[in-house]
């Protein structure tokens, strides 16, 4: 059995564009995924639109995200993102799946 977690991340731009209002859903194997991976996944996946704060503040906004604490759980990190307005909301769901040959 493999333990996996499904993440559903909700974000939105200041203009309410459809891309940013759509949930970003992805599933990862727990033993191959940690908080640093989650931080990188959200950044590289461009689901956090640092330009939405305005070009003048985008660099500071991005730098603050780079300094986000990753010493807790994935839920701790997502809560930090929510409290600091990088995401609107999130849910996580953990479950186990049978290990197959494919």
Secondary structure, 3 states (H helix, E strand, C coil): CEEEEEEEEECCCCCCCHHHHCCEEEEEEHHHCCHHHHHHHHHHCCCCCHHHHCHHHHHHHHHHHHCCCCCCCHHHHHHHHHHCCCCCEEEEEEEEECCCCC
